[in-house]
Amino acid sequence: MNKQSALQANLDDGLFEPLELTEGFTTSEELSRALRSLWSTFYRNRLLIAAIVAVAMVTGLGVTMMMTPKYQATASIQIDQQSTNVLGDDKSQVDPSAAWSDADRFLQTQIDVLKSQAMARTVTEDLGLATTGNFVRRMGGLPAEHPTGALSLADTREQQIVRLLQANLKVDLPRDSRVAKISFTSPDPQQAARIANAYAADFMMFNMKRKFGSSTYARSFLEGQLNDTRAKLETSERALLDYARGANLLDVSGGIASSSDVSGSTSTPRSLTTSNLVQLNDAYAQAKAARVAAQQHWEQAAQTPPMQLQEVLNNQAVAQLSQSRAEAQAAYQQDLQRHKPGYPQMQQAAAHIAELDRQIATLAQSIRASIKDQYETALKQEQALGGQVAGLKSSTQNEQNRSVEYNILKRAVDTNRTMYDSLLQRFAEVSAQAGVAANNISQVDTATVPLGPVSPKPMLNLALAGFLGLVVAGGFVLLRDKFDDSIRTPEDVPTKLGLTFLNSTPLLVEALTPQEALDDPRSALSEAYAALRASIELGHKGGTPRTLSVTSTRQSEGKSTTAYAIARNFAKIGRSVVLIDGDLRKPSLHRLANVPNHKGFSNLLAQLSTIEETLSPTDIPNLSLIAAGPMPPNPAELLSGPRLPDLVTELAKRFDIVIFDAPPVLGLADTILIGAVTEATLFAVEANGSHHGHAKAAVRRLSANGVNLIGAVLTKYDARKIGYGYGYGYNYSYSYSYGQNDEAPREKSRSLAFWKRN
């Protein structure tokens, strides 16, 4: 019969599929098992966890009751990035404001200033906290004169107060807001409000002092620059004046001050020579113009008869003389009618007319001569002025050569004067702004005396204590479970012992004995051992082992019951089975099977009895029992003889299966001797027992001595006790029933599904 057909046969008989025949677990199944294992760990230690949490909460409550109540007062201020320009101009402040793109850094800088030691010292001085030790005592400490704990002798009272202020100060600036909240915590509510308000007021004043300090520095800097520039200006002006005097460059334009032409370029001051040249040049030009006019006038007069000259015609004397001659000529013509030209009177009249003609001609010649004189005078003036201008031109050219250095010095004077004027104007602006600078810090809310403490918070402290208690308890339980080798669940068998898990048997109620439970085919114990028998059949490589020993780590782990139950189950399926009580030190099978113990295994080993004499029939068909017999003085020595292998061989020939109830492993060599002569050994482990590493040591000892361990059975297993509930593991129920109709198929399918699931 192959493995698959054997499995089907056991399923048809109502048995379960062994654990080692499953295909493997999926990820979700492994996770589910891990969670169940974790829950089981906490459930088993629930009382310990509850005790640790209770202790933690009581401790938290005690600490809360011992804590000093603390009160917190809060003041709020608004921090603007730029202050209002009181002067109303567009010029920048001396203290530059942060750029809008750098607003977060600017605000964080203000918060850091609030938390700085400088602010703490300012508040200390403002409130006079360092004058007495009251502040430190109110904060729950001792003044620095009596250092304790972390304080050292080098600490001063002010340093201690500064540390206390910084430690109890909280500045909160919400995101996307410019309103900062300044909170101070103190055992004294009035003190908390007073210090919070002092921080707000002193920070605004501190900010103003910083601005004023910046303006003062700027004024001092500008004042120093003004003094230096003024000295440079005076030096350059003196150098210019000294050079002008040394070079005879006398300024007759009204001083050394520069003048500008129309184009805006600076010109050299007008010296005396230049001034004379300008004046003479103007006179020369006028004289030349007068000479040209006089020359033209004379040339015209020279070509015109004297009596036709306009000057002669317009001359008053010539006009009078011409009028007198006309009158005399008229009288002469009239007298000529009465007298002869030779008449003395007529001659006298003619002489008078001639005299008048002579006077007119003389006067006309004189007028024309005056025109010539005017021309000659204008020519001489022109020539004289031309000579003087030529002389001054030479002097002016010499002066222009000397004015190059003068212009260099004058430009230095102009540069220094421009710089001095700019600095003077800036100094005036800074002086005006220093007294009217606006503060970019303004108070929004003042701190009021808090009505209730902010700490301690009993409910929060209890919650934290409970949470910490849970954490500590969980860590302790997990650490304890890590080093605990107790086998509690089926998963622990391969994990902690390295053995194949064959099956588990339930924990019986106190009112039920193993014999009673095994006699009931519907009991959970009977079903468990039936499944264990199937696992042994299908789990052994060569089929059902002909010889099998059952052992455990220590006494009372259910190995005897297991050996008896396995023998019963094999016998029930028609196998001839002999059950041997190999525990010669503390036998128990004779009581379980209700047979006498006069002769038994010890007699066979000592060759004092035959097999027929020691075999005892039982109530179970096909099952015979060999009791332990009388207790020998040295069971190990008796088992070490040559009789044991021969006895096992002989029994294997007479029975289908030989089952030994071997003694416990630790401290004894009996089990190793029995396991060495049997094909397979089954290891019984009590569920939830305290093994303290003994089970692992027992398995290692058996394996090291060549004992063939086919697997382990978990005895006295109660899933509810470890927190797995009714739905986990092998759900044995005393109400399990093979009812009529469809009940049996339903139970059978449920069992099949369960074994496939596990």
VOLUM-557009 format. One record per residue (C-alpha): residue in one letter; y, x, z; residue number from 1. Coordinates in steps of 0.25 Angstrom, whole numbers. Last residue first. Example, Ala and Ser with C-alpha at 12.3 -4.5 7.8 and 13.67 -1.06 7.14 Angstrom:
BEGIN
 aa north  east    up   i
  s    -4    55    29   2
  a   -18    49    31   1
% end
This chain:
BEGIN
 aa north  east    up   i
  n    88   -13    39 758
  r    92   -23    28 757
  k    78   -23    22 756
  w    73   -26    36 755
  f    82   -37    38 754
  a    80   -44    25 753
  l    65   -44    27 752
  s    67   -50    41 751
  r    75   -61    36 750
  s    66   -64    24 749
  k    54   -65    35 748
  e    63   -74    44 747
  r    66   -83    32 746
  p    51   -83    27 745
  a    47   -87    41 744
  e    56   -98    43 743
  d    54  -105    30 742
  n    43  -114    34 741
  q    37  -111    48 740
  g    42  -101    58 739
  y    39   -87    60 738
  s    49   -85    71 737
  y    59   -74    76 736
  s    65   -80    89 735
  y    62   -67    96 734
  s    72   -60    87 733
  y    71   -46    81 732
  n    83   -43    73 731
  y    79   -29    68 730
  g    93   -22    66 729
  y   105   -30    67 728
  g   109   -45    67 727
  y   106   -48    81 726
  g   117   -39    87 725
  y   119   -24    83 724
  g   126   -21    97 723
  i   116   -12   103 722
  k   110   -22   112 721
  r   109   -32   101 720
  a   101   -23    92 719
  d    90   -22   103 718
  y    80   -11   100 717
  k    69    -9   110 716
  t    62     1   101 715
  l    67     8    89 714
  v    55    13    81 713
  a    55    27    75 712
  g    49    34    63 711
  i    37    41    56 710
  l    37    52    66 709
  n    27    62    62 708
  v    25    72    73 707
  g    26    86    69 706
  n    30    93    82 705
  a    45    94    78 704
  s    45    80    74 703
  l    41    75    87 702
  r    51    84    95 701
  r    62    80    86 700
  v    59    65    88 699
  a    58    67   103 698
  a    71    75   103 697
  k    78    64    95 696
  a    73    54   105 695
  h    77    62   117 694
  g    92    64   112 693
  h    98    56   124 692
  h    87    45   122 691
  s    95    33   128 690
  g    88    21   122 689
  n    95    11   113 688
  a    83     8   105 687
  e    70    15   111 686
  v    64    24   101 685
  a    49    24    96 684
  f    45    35    87 683
  l    33    33    79 682
  t    23    44    76 681
  a    15    46    63 680
  e     2    52    59 679
  t    -3    55    73 678
  v    -9    68    79 677
  a     4    75    81 676
  g    11    63    87 675
  i     1    63    98 674
  l     4    77   102 673
  i    19    75   100 672
  t    18    63   108 671
  d    11    70   120 670
  a    20    82   121 669
  l    29    75   131 668
  g    44    78   136 667
  l    50    69   125 666
  v    40    62   116 665
  p    36    49   123 664
  p    21    46   124 663
  a    13    41   111 662
  d     8    27   109 661
  f    -2    31    98 660
  i    -6    23    87 659
  v   -19    25    79 658
  i   -19    16    66 657
  d   -31    12    57 656
  f   -41    15    68 655
  r   -55    22    69 654
  k   -51    34    61 653
  a   -37    35    67 652
  l   -44    35    81 651
  e   -53    47    77 650
  t   -41    55    72 649
  v   -32    52    84 648
  l   -43    56    93 647
  d   -46    69    86 646
  p   -31    72    86 645
  l   -30    69   101 644
  r   -43    76   106 643
  p   -39    90   102 642
  g   -30    91   115 641
  s   -15    90   115 640
  l   -15    76   120 639
  l   -22    80   133 638
  e   -13    91   135 637
  a    -1    82   133 636
  p    -7    71   142 635
  n    -9    81   154 634
  p   -14    74   167 633
  p   -20    62   159 632
  m   -16    48   161 631
  p   -28    39   160 630
  g   -29    31   147 629
  a   -18    30   137 628
  a   -23    17   131 627
  i   -31    17   118 626
  l   -28     3   112 625
  s   -34    -4   100 624
  l   -27   -13    90 623
  n   -35   -20    79 622
  p   -33   -34    86 621
  i   -22   -34    96 620
  d   -26   -39   110 619
  t   -30   -24   112 618
  p   -43   -16   112 617
  s   -44    -4   121 616
  l   -50     9   115 615
  t   -52    20   126 614
  e   -68    19   126 613
  e   -69    17   111 612
  i   -61    30   109 611
  t   -70    38   118 610
  s   -66    42   132 609
  l   -65    55   140 608
  q   -61    63   128 607
  a   -48    68   135 606
  l   -40    63   124 605
  l   -48    50   124 604
  n   -47    48   139 603
  s   -31    50   138 602
  f   -31    40   127 601
  g   -37    29   135 600
  k   -46    25   146 599
  h   -42    16   158 598
  n   -29    11   152 597
  p   -33    -4   151 596
  v   -27   -13   140 595
  n   -15   -22   140 594
  a    -9   -18   127 593
  l     5   -15   134 592
  r    -2   -10   146 591
  h   -11    -1   139 590
  l     0     4   130 589
  s     8    10   142 588
  p     4    24   145 587
  k    13    34   152 586
  r     8    48   152 585
  l    -4    46   142 584
  d     6    40   131 583
  g    -4    40   120 582
  d    -7    25   121 581
  i   -16    24   109 580
  l   -15    12   100 579
  v   -27    10    90 578
  v   -25     2    78 577
  s   -34    -5    68 576
  r   -25   -11    57 575
  g   -25   -26    54 574
  i   -11   -29    53 573
  k   -11   -33    68 572
  a   -16   -20    72 571
  f    -4   -13    66 570
  n     5   -22    73 569
  r    -2   -20    86 568
  a    -2    -5    85 567
  i    13    -5    82 566
  a    16   -13    94 565
  y     8    -4   103 564
  a    15     8    98 563
  t    29     2    99 562
  t    26    -4   113 561
  s    22    10   117 560
  k    34    17   111 559
  g    44     7   117 558
  e    54    17   122 557
  s    49    16   136 556
  q    46    31   137 555
  r    53    42   130 554
  t    55    47   116 553
  s    46    38   109 552
  t    31    38   103 551
  v    22    31    94 550
  s    11    38    88 549
  l     4    34    75 548
  t   -10    37    68 547
  r   -14    30    55 546
  p     0    30    50 545
  t     3    18    41 544
  g     6    22    27 543
  g     6    37    23 542
  k    21    38    23 541
  h    23    30    36 540
  g    35    20    35 539
  l    27     9    29 538
  e    17     7    40 537
  i    26    12    51 536
  s    37     2    46 535
  a    27    -9    45 534
  r    23    -6    60 533
  l    38    -6    64 532
  a    40   -20    57 531
  a    28   -26    65 530
  y    34   -19    78 529
  a    47   -26    75 528
  e    41   -39    73 527
  s    33   -39    85 526
  l    45   -35    93 525
  a    53   -46    87 524
  s    43   -56    92 523
  r    36   -65    82 522
  p    22   -58    83 521
  d    23   -61    98 520
  d    12   -51   105 519
  l    22   -40   103 518
  a    33   -47   111 517
  e    23   -50   122 516
  q    18   -36   122 515
  p    32   -30   122 514
  t    36   -38   134 513
  l    46   -50   134 512
  a    55   -54   146 511
  e    63   -41   145 510
  v    67   -44   130 509
  l    62   -35   120 508
  l    70   -24   113 507
  p    67   -25    98 506
  t    59   -15    90 505
  s    64    -6    79 504
  n    59    -1    66 503
  l    54    11    58 502
  f    67    20    59 501
  t    64    33    53 500
  l    67    44    62 499
  g    79    54    62 498
  l    81    51    77 497
  k    96    49    77 496
  t    99    43    63 495
  p    85    38    60 494
  v    83    30    73 493
  d    98    27    75 492
  e    98    17    63 491
  p    88     8    70 490
  t    98     7    82 489
  r    99    12    96 488
  i    93    25    96 487
  s   100    33   107 486
  d   105    47   102 485
  d   118    46   109 484
  f   128    57   105 483
  k   135    49    95 482
  d   134    36   103 481
  r   142    43   114 480
  l   152    48   104 479
  l   153    34    98 478
  v   154    27   112 477
  f   165    37   116 476
  g   173    35   104 475
  g   172    20   105 474
  a   175    21   119 473
  v   187    30   117 472
  v   192    21   105 471
  l   190     8   113 470
  g   197    14   125 469
  l   208    19   116 468
  f   209     4   111 467
  g   209    -2   125 466
  a   219     8   130 465
  l   228     5   118 464
  a   226   -10   120 463
  l   229    -8   135 462
  n   241     0   131 461
  l   246   -10   121 460
  m   244   -22   131 459
  p   251   -14   143 458
  k   263    -9   135 457
  p   269     3   143 456
  s   279     3   138 455
  v   290    -4   130 454
  p   296    -9   143 453
  g   303   -22   144 452
  l   318   -27   145 451
  p   324   -15   137 450
  v   338   -11   141 449
  t   346   -13   128 448
  a   348    -2   117 447
  t   360    -4   108 446
  d   358    -9    94 445
  v   364    -5    81 444
  q   371     8    84 443
  s   378    15    72 442
  i   375    29    66 441
  n   383    33    53 440
  n   395    36    62 439
  a   409    36    55 438
  a   418    49    54 437
  v   432    46    57 436
  g   437    59    65 435
  a   430    69    56 434
  q   434    62    43 433
  a   449    65    44 432
  s   446    80    48 431
  v   436    81    37 430
  e   446    75    27 429
  a   457    85    32 428
  f   448    97    31 427
  r   445    92    17 426
  q   459    92    13 425
  l   462   106    19 424
  l   450   111    12 423
  s   454   107    -1 422
  d   469   112     1 421
  y   463   125     5 420
  m   454   126    -7 419
  t   466   123   -16 418
  r   475   133    -9 417
  n   464   144   -10 416
  t   463   142   -24 415
  d   478   141   -27 414
  v   480   154   -20 413
  a   468   161   -27 412
  r   475   156   -40 411
  k   488   162   -36 410
  l   482   176   -33 409
  i   476   176   -47 408
  n   489   171   -53 407
  y   496   183   -46 406
  e   486   193   -51 405
  v   490   188   -65 404
  s   505   187   -62 403
  r   507   202   -63 402
  n   505   201   -78 401
  q   514   189   -79 400
  e   525   197   -72 399
  n   525   208   -82 398
  q   526   197   -93 397
  t   537   191   -86 396
  s   545   204   -85 395
  s   543   206  -100 394
  k   548   192  -103 393
  l   560   194   -93 392
  g   565   205  -102 391
  a   563   197  -115 390
  v   570   185  -108 389
  q   582   194  -105 388
  g   584   199  -119 387
  g   583   185  -125 386
  l   593   180  -115 385
  a   603   191  -120 384
  q   600   188  -134 383
  e   601   174  -133 382
  q   614   175  -125 381
  k   620   184  -136 380
  l   616   175  -147 379
  a   622   163  -139 378
  t   635   171  -138 377
  e   635   175  -152 376
  y   633   160  -157 375
  q   644   155  -147 374
  d   654   166  -152 373
  k   651   161  -166 372
  i   655   147  -163 371
  s   667   152  -156 370
  a   671   159  -168 369
  r   670   146  -176 368
  i   680   140  -165 367
  s   689   152  -166 366
  q   690   151  -181 365
  a   693   136  -180 364
  l   704   139  -170 363
  t   710   150  -178 362
  a   710   140  -190 361
  i   716   129  -183 360
  q   727   139  -177 359
  r   730   144  -191 358
  d   731   130  -197 357
  l   740   127  -185 356
  e   749   139  -188 355
  a   749   135  -202 354
  i   754   122  -199 353
  h   765   127  -190 352
  a   769   137  -201 351
  a   770   126  -211 350
  a   779   118  -201 349
  q   788   130  -199 348
  q   789   132  -214 347
  m   793   118  -215 346
  q   803   119  -205 345
  p   808   131  -211 344
  y   809   125  -225 343
  g   801   133  -234 342
  p   791   122  -236 341
  k   803   113  -241 340
  h   807   102  -233 339
  r   807    86  -233 338
  q   793    83  -239 337
  l   788    95  -232 336
  d   791    89  -219 335
  q   781    79  -221 334
  q   771    89  -226 333
  y   774    97  -214 332
  a   773    86  -204 331
  a   759    82  -209 330
  q   755    97  -209 329
  a   760    98  -194 328
  e   752    85  -191 327
  a   739    90  -198 326
  r   741   104  -191 325
  s   742    97  -177 324
  q   730    89  -180 323
  s   722   101  -184 322
  l   727   109  -172 321
  q   722    97  -163 320
  a   709    97  -170 319
  v   707   112  -169 318
  a   710   111  -154 317
  q   700   100  -152 316
  n   689   107  -159 315
  n   680    97  -166 314
  l   683   102  -180 313
  v   682   116  -176 312
  e   668   114  -169 311
  q   664   107  -181 310
  l   667   118  -190 309
  q   675   114  -203 308
  m   688   122  -199 307
  p   680   134  -197 306
  p   674   134  -211 305
  t   658   133  -209 304
  q   649   145  -212 303
  a   651   152  -199 302
  a   650   139  -191 301
  q   636   136  -196 300
  e   632   150  -192 299
  w   639   148  -179 298
  h   632   135  -176 297
  q   618   141  -180 296
  q   620   153  -171 295
  a   625   145  -160 294
  a   613   136  -160 293
  v   603   148  -161 292
  r   611   154  -150 291
  a   610   142  -141 290
  a   595   141  -144 289
  k   593   156  -140 288
  a   601   154  -128 287
  q   593   142  -124 286
  a   580   150  -126 285
  y   585   162  -119 284
  a   589   153  -107 283
  d   575   147  -106 282
  n   569   161  -107 281
  l   579   166   -97 280
  q   575   155   -87 279
  v   560   157   -90 278
  l   561   172   -89 277
  n   569   171   -76 276
  s   558   162   -70 275
  t   548   172   -75 274
  t   555   183   -69 273
  l   557   176   -56 272
  s   542   172   -55 271
  r   537   158   -59 270
  p   523   156   -52 269
  t   511   159   -60 268
  s   504   147   -66 267
  t   492   139   -62 266
  s   485   130   -73 265
  g   487   115   -72 264
  s   490   113   -87 263
  v   504   109   -84 262
  d   507   122   -76 261
  s   503   124   -62 260
  s   511   130   -50 259
  s   506   138   -39 258
  a   513   140   -26 257
  i   519   153   -24 256
  g   533   148   -22 255
  g   545   140   -28 254
  s   545   143   -43 253
  v   552   157   -41 252
  d   540   164   -39 251
  l   542   179   -38 250
  l   531   187   -45 249
  n   537   201   -41 248
  a   523   207   -42 247
  g   523   210   -27 246
  r   529   197   -23 245
  a   519   189   -32 244
  y   508   198   -26 243
  d   512   195   -12 242
  l   513   180   -14 241
  l   499   179   -20 240
  a   493   187    -9 239
  r   500   179     1 238
  e   495   166    -6 237
  s   481   171    -6 236
  t   481   175     9 235
  e   486   161    12 234
  l   476   154     4 233
  k   465   162    10 232
  a   469   160    24 231
  r   470   145    21 230
  t   456   145    15 229
  d   450   151    27 228
  n   458   142    37 227
  l   453   130    28 226
  q   439   135    28 225
  g   439   135    43 224
  e   445   122    44 223
  l   435   116    34 222
  f   423   122    43 221
  s   429   116    56 220
  r   431   103    49 219
  a   417   103    44 218
  y   412   106    57 217
  t   420    96    64 216
  s   415    86    53 215
  s   400    89    56 214
  g   403    88    71 213
  f   409    75    69 212
  k   397    70    61 211
  r   387    76    72 210
  k   396    70    83 209
  m   395    56    76 208
  n   380    57    75 207
  f   379    61    90 206
  m   388    49    93 205
  m   379    40    86 204
  f   366    46    92 203
  d   373    46   106 202
  a   375    31   105 201
  a   361    28   100 200
  y   354    38   110 199
  a   363    32   121 198
  n   358    18   118 197
  a   344    22   119 196
  i   346    30   131 195
  r   353    18   138 194
  a   342     8   134 193
  a   331    17   139 192
  q   338    20   152 191
  q   340     5   155 190
  p   325     3   152 189
  d   321    14   162 188
  p   307    19   159 187
  s   312    24   146 186
  t   310    23   131 185
  f   322    25   121 184
  s   323    18   107 183
  i   333    21    96 182
  k   331    12    84 181
  a   336    17    71 180
  v   343     7    61 179
  r   343    13    48 178
  s   332     6    42 177
  d   322     7    30 176
  r   311    12    40 175
  p   314     9    54 174
  l   321    20    62 173
  d   315    22    76 172
  v   320    32    87 171
  k   312    33    99 170
  l   317    41   111 169
  n   307    43   123 168
  a   303    57   120 167
  q   317    61   115 166
  l   324    57   128 165
  l   313    63   137 164
  r   314    76   129 163
  v   329    76   131 162
  i   328    73   145 161
  q   319    84   148 160
  q   328    94   140 159
  e   340    89   148 158
  r   332    91   161 157
  t   329   105   158 156
  d   315   110   155 155
  a   312   125   158 154
  l   304   121   170 153
  s   294   114   161 152
  l   291    99   159 151
  a   278    95   154 150
  g   272    91   167 149
  t   283    92   178 148
  p   297    98   178 147
  h   305    96   191 146
  e   319    99   186 145
  a   316    93   173 144
  p   317    79   179 143
  l   304    72   181 142
  g   299    61   172 141
  g   298    46   171 140
  m   309    43   161 139
  r   317    38   173 138
  r   315    51   180 137
  v   320    59   167 136
  f   332    50   167 135
  n   335    52   181 134
  g   335    67   181 133
  t   350    68   182 132
  t   361    74   173 131
  a   352    75   161 130
  l   353    60   157 129
  g   368    61   156 128
  l   368    49   146 127
  d   376    56   136 126
  e   370    70   139 125
  t   356    65   138 124
  v   359    57   125 123
  t   365    69   119 122
  r   353    78   123 121
  a   343    68   117 120
  m   352    67   104 119
  a   351    83   103 118
  q   336    82   106 117
  s   334    75    93 116
  k   328    61    92 115
  l   341    54    87 114
  v   343    66    77 113
  d   329    64    72 112
  i   332    49    69 111
  q   345    53    62 110
  t   337    63    53 109
  q   327    52    50 108
  l   338    44    45 107
  f   343    55    36 106
  r   329    58    31 105
  d   327    43    28 104
  a   341    42    21 103
  d   339    54    11 102
  s   340    46    -2 101
  w   353    40     4 100
  a   359    54     6  99
  a   362    59    20  98
  s   376    58    24  97
  p   385    71    24  96
  d   392    75    37  95
  v   406    78    31  94
  q   407    65    25  93
  s   409    63    10  92
  k   421    58     4  91
  d   423    44    -2  90
  d   434    40     7  89
  g   434    29    17  88
  l   438    37    29  87
  v   428    30    38  86
  n   416    34    29  85
  t   405    26    35  84
  s   393    34    39  83
  q   381    37    30  82
  q   366    36    32  81
  d   367    25    42  80
  i   359    26    55  79
  q   360    12    63  78
  i   357    13    78  77
  s   347     5    87  76
  a   345     6   102  75
  t   331     4   108  74
  a   327     3   123  73
  q   313     6   127  72
  y   307     4   141  71
  k   296    11   148  70
  p   287     6   159  69
  t   280    17   166  68
  m   265    18   164  67
  m   255    16   176  66
  m   252     2   172  65
  t   249     6   157  64
  v   240    18   162  63
  g   232     8   170  62
  l   231    -2   159  61
  g   227    10   149  60
  t   216    14   160  59
  v   211     0   161  58
  m   211    -1   146  57
  a   204    12   144  56
  v   194     9   155  55
  a   191    -5   149  54
  v   189     2   135  53
  i   179    12   141  52
  a   172     1   148  51
  a   171    -8   136  50
  i   166     4   127  49
  l   155     7   138  48
  l   151    -8   138  47
  r   151    -9   123  46
  n   143     4   122  45
  r   131    -3   114  44
  y   141   -11   106  43
  f   149     1   102  42
  t   137     8    97  41
  s   131    -4    90  40
  w   144    -6    83  39
  l   144     8    78  38
  s   129     6    73  37
  r   133    -7    67  36
  l   144    -1    60  35
  a   135    10    55  34
  r   124     0    51  33
  s   134    -8    43  32
  l   140     5    36  31
  e   126     9    32  30
  e   123    -5    27  29
  s   136    -5    19  28
  t   132     9    13  27
  t   119     4     9  26
  f   106     7    17  25
  g    93    13    12  24
  e    81     8     3  23
  t    74     2    15  22
  l    60     7    18  21
  e    64    15    30  20
  l    68     3    38  19
  p    55    -4    37  18
  e    54   -18    30  17
  f    51   -29    40  16
  l    38   -36    43  15
  g    35   -51    40  14
  d    21   -48    34  13
  d    26   -49    20  12
  l    36   -39    23  11
  n    25   -30    28  10
  a    18   -32    15   9
  q    30   -29     7   8
  l    32   -16    14   7
  a    18   -12    12   6
  s    19   -15    -3   5
  q    32    -6    -4   4
  k    26     5     4   3
  n    13     6    -4   2
  m     0     0     0   1
% end
